[in-house]
């Protein structure tokens, strides 16, 4: 076994990275996958409001980078919820520190959940990120996160649809969580799973449970647990 690091990131803000991270933590917890989690939106942190075990760090600081990457081991999956715009800088740092070389040499596993915005410009972001990560034990998943009514209209061209068909096996589609359910969980705090179990409204509990199940189906479809198991 080798250390596994799962990064949730994008070079664009407002695409629902933390929401995806929260769903991922619930998924890992249900699968009894041991993990340690870092909220990289320093100093306040958003993930920390919903995952009390998450540690807030500044991923741009060398001392915090050491805490994350030097501390990675095969016993626990390391989960990083990167702040907006921090995907490329973090990958550059890993490249300069020769840690991406370790990934290419199968001495460390890097799983990137790359959350995309609903614009065609994301294609360039995909290609550049894939080039930088390289092969070996790297796995690059794309995430279309329908956090609002967006239908990814700019992806409807024939060329774009051809790309999506090609990338189907490593594209995760996260459905929209109904607005009132999403807002209520935001106000209450805690995990989605806890709300689905103990939320005050039976209707909203059911909506959150269904959404979590749908996201878990997508994680299973791309064989996320198998990837981490090596």
C-alpha positions as CSV (number, residue, x, y, z in Angstrom):
1,X,0.0,0.0,0.0
2,X,1.1,3.6,-0.7
3,X,-0.2,6.9,0.7
4,X,-3.3,8.2,-1.0
5,X,-4.1,11.9,-1.3
6,X,-7.5,13.1,-2.6
7,X,-7.6,16.7,-3.7
8,X,-10.9,18.5,-4.5
9,X,-10.1,21.6,-6.5
10,X,-10.6,24.0,-9.4
11,X,-9.1,27.1,-10.8
12,X,-12.5,28.8,-10.7
13,X,-14.6,29.8,-7.7
14,X,-18.2,29.1,-7.0
15,X,-18.3,25.6,-8.5
16,X,-19.2,23.8,-5.4
17,X,-15.9,22.3,-4.2
18,X,-16.7,22.2,-0.5
19,X,-20.2,20.7,-1.2
20,X,-18.5,17.9,-3.1
21,X,-15.9,17.5,-0.3
22,X,-18.7,17.1,2.3
23,X,-20.4,14.4,0.2
24,X,-17.1,12.7,-0.3
25,X,-16.4,12.6,3.4
26,X,-19.9,11.1,4.0
27,X,-19.1,8.5,1.3
28,X,-15.8,7.5,2.9
29,X,-17.3,7.4,6.3
30,X,-20.1,5.0,5.1
31,X,-17.4,2.8,3.5
32,X,-15.4,2.9,6.7
33,X,-12.4,4.4,4.9
34,X,-10.0,6.0,7.5
35,X,-9.1,9.5,6.6
36,X,-7.7,12.8,7.7
37,X,-9.1,16.0,6.2
38,X,-7.8,19.5,5.6
39,X,-9.8,22.6,4.9
40,X,-7.6,24.8,2.8
41,X,-9.8,27.9,2.9
42,X,-7.7,29.7,5.5
43,X,-8.2,31.5,7.8
44,X,-12.0,30.9,8.3
45,X,-12.7,27.7,6.5
46,X,-16.0,26.6,5.2
47,X,-15.6,22.8,5.3
48,X,-14.8,23.0,9.0
49,X,-18.4,24.2,9.7
50,X,-19.7,20.8,8.5
51,X,-16.8,18.5,9.2
52,X,-15.5,19.2,12.7
53,X,-12.5,16.9,12.3
54,X,-11.2,18.9,9.4
55,X,-8.1,21.0,10.1
56,X,-7.9,24.5,8.6
57,X,-4.6,25.1,6.9
58,X,-3.0,27.6,4.5
59,X,-1.9,25.4,1.6
60,X,0.3,28.2,0.3
61,X,2.5,28.0,3.4
62,X,5.4,25.5,3.3
63,X,4.9,24.5,7.0
64,X,1.3,23.5,6.3
65,X,2.3,21.8,3.0
66,X,4.7,19.7,5.1
67,X,1.9,18.9,7.6
68,X,-0.2,17.5,4.7
69,X,2.3,15.8,2.5
70,X,5.0,14.7,4.9
71,X,2.2,13.3,7.1
72,X,0.5,11.2,4.4
73,X,0.7,7.5,5.0
74,X,-1.0,4.3,3.8
75,X,-3.2,4.0,6.9
76,X,-5.4,7.0,6.2
77,X,-6.6,8.7,3.0
78,X,-5.6,12.4,3.1
79,X,-8.4,14.6,1.8
80,X,-7.8,18.2,0.8
81,X,-10.5,20.8,0.1
82,X,-8.6,23.4,-1.9
83,X,-9.6,27.0,-1.9
84,X,-10.7,28.8,-5.1
85,X,-7.9,29.2,-7.6
86,X,-5.5,27.0,-5.6
87,X,-5.5,24.0,-7.8
88,X,-2.7,25.0,-10.2
89,X,-0.5,26.6,-7.6
90,X,-0.7,23.5,-5.4
91,X,0.2,21.2,-8.3
92,X,3.1,23.5,-9.2
93,X,4.4,23.2,-5.7
94,X,4.1,19.4,-5.7
95,X,5.9,19.4,-9.0
96,X,8.8,21.6,-7.7
97,X,9.0,19.4,-4.6
98,X,9.3,16.3,-6.8
99,X,6.2,14.8,-5.3
100,X,4.5,14.4,-8.6
101,X,7.6,12.4,-9.6
102,X,6.7,10.1,-6.7
103,X,3.2,9.8,-8.0
104,X,4.6,8.9,-11.5
105,X,6.9,6.3,-9.9
106,X,3.9,4.8,-8.0
107,X,5.3,5.7,-4.6
108,X,2.3,7.9,-3.8
109,X,-1.3,8.0,-5.1
110,X,-2.9,11.3,-6.2
111,X,-6.6,11.4,-6.9
112,X,-7.9,14.7,-8.2
113,X,-11.6,15.5,-8.2
114,X,-11.4,18.4,-10.6
115,X,-14.6,20.5,-10.3
116,X,-15.6,22.2,-13.5
117,X,-17.6,25.4,-14.2
118,X,-20.3,25.3,-17.0
119,X,-18.1,27.0,-19.6
120,X,-16.2,25.7,-22.6
121,X,-13.0,27.4,-21.3
122,X,-12.8,24.5,-18.8
123,X,-11.4,22.3,-21.6
124,X,-8.1,24.1,-21.5
125,X,-8.1,23.8,-17.7
126,X,-8.6,20.0,-18.0
127,X,-5.8,19.5,-20.5
128,X,-3.3,21.6,-18.6
129,X,-4.1,19.8,-15.3
130,X,-3.9,16.4,-16.9
131,X,-0.5,17.2,-18.5
132,X,0.9,18.5,-15.2
133,X,-0.2,15.5,-13.2
134,X,1.1,12.9,-15.6
135,X,0.6,9.1,-15.2
136,X,1.7,6.6,-12.6
137,X,-0.6,6.5,-9.6
138,X,-2.4,9.7,-10.6
139,X,-6.1,9.6,-11.3
140,X,-7.8,12.7,-12.7
141,X,-11.6,12.7,-12.3
142,X,-13.7,15.5,-13.7
143,X,-16.8,16.7,-11.8
144,X,-19.8,18.4,-13.3
145,X,-21.5,19.8,-10.2
146,X,-25.0,21.1,-10.8
147,X,-25.1,23.4,-7.8
148,X,-27.8,25.5,-9.4
149,X,-30.0,25.5,-12.5
150,X,-27.0,25.6,-14.8
151,X,-27.2,23.0,-17.6
152,X,-23.7,23.5,-19.0
153,X,-25.1,25.0,-22.2
154,X,-21.6,25.8,-23.5
155,X,-20.8,22.1,-23.5
156,X,-23.7,21.4,-25.9
157,X,-21.7,21.8,-29.1
158,X,-20.8,18.7,-31.1
159,X,-17.1,19.0,-30.2
160,X,-17.9,19.4,-26.5
161,X,-20.3,16.5,-26.5
162,X,-17.7,14.3,-28.2
163,X,-15.3,15.2,-25.4
164,X,-17.8,14.3,-22.7
165,X,-18.4,11.0,-24.3
166,X,-14.7,10.3,-24.4
167,X,-14.4,11.3,-20.7
168,X,-17.5,9.5,-19.5
169,X,-15.7,6.9,-17.5
170,X,-13.9,9.4,-15.4
171,X,-16.5,12.2,-15.2
172,X,-18.6,12.4,-12.0
173,X,-22.0,14.0,-12.4
174,X,-23.3,15.6,-9.2
175,X,-27.1,16.3,-9.4
176,X,-28.6,19.5,-8.0
177,X,-29.7,19.2,-4.4
178,X,-33.1,21.0,-4.0
179,X,-32.6,24.5,-2.9
180,X,-34.5,24.4,0.3
181,X,-32.8,21.2,1.4
182,X,-29.4,22.7,0.6
183,X,-30.1,26.0,2.4
184,X,-31.4,24.1,5.5
185,X,-28.4,21.9,5.8
186,X,-26.2,25.1,5.4
187,X,-28.0,26.7,8.3
188,X,-28.0,23.6,10.6
189,X,-24.4,22.7,9.9
190,X,-23.0,19.2,10.4
191,X,-22.8,16.5,7.7
192,X,-25.3,15.6,5.0
193,X,-25.5,12.1,6.5
194,X,-26.3,13.5,9.9
195,X,-29.0,15.7,8.5
196,X,-30.5,12.8,6.4
197,X,-30.7,10.8,9.6
198,X,-31.8,13.5,12.2
199,X,-33.0,16.6,10.3
200,X,-36.2,18.2,11.6
201,X,-38.1,17.9,8.3
202,X,-38.9,14.4,7.2
203,X,-39.3,15.6,3.6
204,X,-36.0,17.4,3.5
205,X,-34.3,14.4,5.2
206,X,-35.5,12.3,2.4
207,X,-34.3,14.7,-0.3
208,X,-30.8,14.9,1.2
209,X,-30.7,11.1,1.5
210,X,-31.7,10.6,-2.1
211,X,-29.1,13.1,-3.2
212,X,-26.3,11.4,-1.2
213,X,-27.3,8.1,-2.7
214,X,-27.1,9.5,-6.2
215,X,-23.7,11.0,-5.6
216,X,-22.5,7.7,-4.1
217,X,-23.7,5.9,-7.2
218,X,-21.5,8.2,-9.3
219,X,-18.5,7.6,-7.0
220,X,-19.1,3.9,-7.4
221,X,-19.5,4.1,-11.1
222,X,-16.0,5.6,-11.5
223,X,-14.7,2.9,-9.0
224,X,-13.4,5.5,-6.6
225,X,-13.0,3.0,-3.7
226,X,-11.1,0.5,-6.0
227,X,-8.8,3.3,-7.1
228,X,-7.9,4.1,-3.5
229,X,-7.5,0.4,-2.7
230,X,-4.8,0.2,-5.4
